[in-house]
Amino acid sequence: MAEKKLTGKIARERIRSMETPLCPEGVIEGFRALGDASGIVSDVMDELGITGIIGASVLKPTIPGSCVVGPALTVRNIIQRIAGIRVAPGDVVLADDTGVCFIPRVRAREVLELAKQKSAKEEAKCKAIDAGVPVADLPA
């Protein structure tokens, strides 16, 4: 296989990895389908004991009103710290108006599945409220 051409000024021997690890198939799309979901995702991460949430008061949204989801790319493809949070290449980044979630790639599918469940429960509660069910009568 041909050696990759480098375009920057960093010496080849200082680059630890020439490839960015990819998230499992369907994970990025799954988080995108949740919409503006940093609140739900951050709740799930808290429940799982995963540190990786930064509020919008620290990292202000660059595109207000939108939700951006994708793999993390870091300088030299090495682990970085962003506002004290460990971010590795290939981790999932979900950012919206309320904050940024850095989801470890190895736990992304687990976080996604729980976030889908939590989102469905929230949606069901909202529909029940719209139908006239008192908030006190909603399931926990």
C-alpha positions as CSV (number, residue, x, y, z in Angstrom):
1,M,0.0,0.0,0.0
2,A,1.3,3.4,-0.9
3,E,2.4,5.7,1.9
4,K,0.1,8.6,2.6
5,K,1.2,12.0,1.5
6,L,1.5,14.5,4.4
7,T,0.4,18.0,3.7
8,G,1.3,19.7,7.0
9,K,4.6,20.5,8.8
10,I,4.4,17.8,11.4
11,A,7.1,15.1,10.9
12,R,5.7,11.7,10.0
13,E,7.3,10.1,13.1
14,R,5.4,12.5,15.4
15,I,2.0,11.3,14.1
16,R,0.7,8.4,16.2
17,S,-2.0,7.4,13.8
18,M,-2.7,8.1,10.2
19,E,-6.3,6.9,10.4
20,T,-9.2,8.3,12.4
21,P,-11.1,5.6,14.2
22,L,-14.7,5.4,12.9
23,C,-17.8,5.1,15.0
24,P,-19.9,1.9,14.7
25,E,-22.1,2.0,11.6
26,G,-25.4,3.9,12.1
27,V,-24.3,5.6,15.3
28,I,-23.8,9.1,13.9
29,E,-27.1,8.9,12.0
30,G,-28.9,7.7,15.1
31,F,-27.7,10.6,17.1
32,R,-28.7,13.0,14.3
33,A,-32.2,11.5,14.3
34,L,-32.7,12.5,17.9
35,G,-32.6,16.2,16.9
36,D,-31.6,18.8,19.5
37,A,-30.8,16.1,22.1
38,S,-27.9,17.2,24.2
39,G,-30.2,17.4,27.2
40,I,-31.3,13.8,26.8
41,V,-27.9,12.5,25.8
42,S,-26.2,14.3,28.8
43,D,-28.8,12.8,31.2
44,V,-28.0,9.3,29.8
45,M,-24.3,10.0,30.1
46,D,-24.8,11.1,33.7
47,E,-26.7,8.0,34.5
48,L,-23.9,5.8,33.1
49,G,-21.2,7.8,34.9
50,I,-19.6,9.0,31.6
51,T,-17.9,12.4,31.9
52,G,-18.1,14.3,28.6
53,I,-20.6,17.2,28.8
54,I,-19.8,20.9,28.4
55,G,-22.6,23.4,28.8
56,A,-23.2,26.2,26.3
57,S,-22.1,28.7,28.9
58,V,-18.5,27.3,28.4
59,L,-18.6,26.3,24.7
60,K,-21.0,28.7,23.0
61,P,-22.9,27.5,19.9
62,T,-21.3,28.6,16.6
63,I,-24.4,27.8,14.6
64,P,-27.4,28.8,16.8
65,G,-30.5,26.8,16.3
66,S,-28.8,23.8,14.9
67,C,-27.6,20.4,16.1
68,V,-24.3,19.2,14.8
69,V,-23.2,15.5,15.2
70,G,-20.1,13.9,13.9
71,P,-16.8,12.1,14.8
72,A,-14.2,14.0,16.7
73,L,-11.1,15.0,14.8
74,T,-8.1,16.0,16.9
75,V,-4.7,17.5,16.3
76,R,-2.3,14.8,15.2
77,N,-5.0,12.1,15.9
78,I,-4.2,12.0,19.6
79,I,-6.3,12.3,22.7
80,Q,-6.9,15.9,23.6
81,R,-8.6,17.7,26.5
82,I,-11.3,20.2,25.7
83,A,-12.5,22.3,28.7
84,G,-11.2,19.5,30.9
85,I,-13.0,16.7,29.0
86,R,-11.0,13.9,27.4
87,V,-11.7,13.6,23.7
88,A,-10.2,10.9,21.5
89,P,-10.3,10.8,17.7
90,G,-13.5,9.1,16.5
91,D,-15.5,10.0,19.6
92,V,-19.0,11.2,18.8
93,V,-19.5,15.0,19.2
94,L,-23.1,16.2,19.6
95,A,-23.5,20.0,19.9
96,D,-26.7,22.1,20.1
97,D,-27.8,25.3,21.7
98,T,-27.6,23.9,25.2
99,G,-24.2,22.2,25.1
100,V,-21.7,19.8,23.7
101,C,-21.5,16.1,24.5
102,F,-18.3,14.2,23.8
103,I,-19.4,10.5,23.7
104,P,-16.6,7.9,23.9
105,R,-16.6,5.9,20.7
106,V,-16.6,2.6,22.6
107,R,-19.8,3.6,24.5
108,A,-21.6,5.4,21.7
109,R,-24.0,2.7,20.7
110,E,-25.0,2.1,24.4
111,V,-25.5,5.8,24.9
112,L,-27.5,6.0,21.7
113,E,-29.9,3.2,22.6
114,L,-30.6,4.6,26.0
115,A,-31.1,8.1,24.6
116,K,-33.6,6.7,22.1
117,Q,-35.5,5.0,24.9
118,K,-35.5,8.2,27.0
119,S,-36.5,10.3,24.1
120,A,-39.5,8.0,23.3
121,K,-40.6,8.2,27.0
122,E,-40.3,12.0,26.9
123,E,-42.3,12.1,23.7
124,A,-45.0,9.9,25.2
125,K,-45.3,12.1,28.3
126,C,-45.6,15.2,26.1
127,K,-48.4,13.6,24.1
128,A,-50.2,12.6,27.3
129,I,-49.9,16.2,28.6
130,D,-51.3,17.4,25.3
131,A,-54.2,15.0,25.7
132,G,-55.0,16.4,29.1
133,V,-53.3,14.0,31.5
134,P,-52.2,15.9,34.6
135,V,-48.5,16.1,35.1
136,A,-48.9,14.5,38.6
137,D,-50.5,11.4,36.9
138,L,-47.7,10.8,34.5
139,P,-45.5,7.7,35.0
140,A,-42.0,8.3,36.4
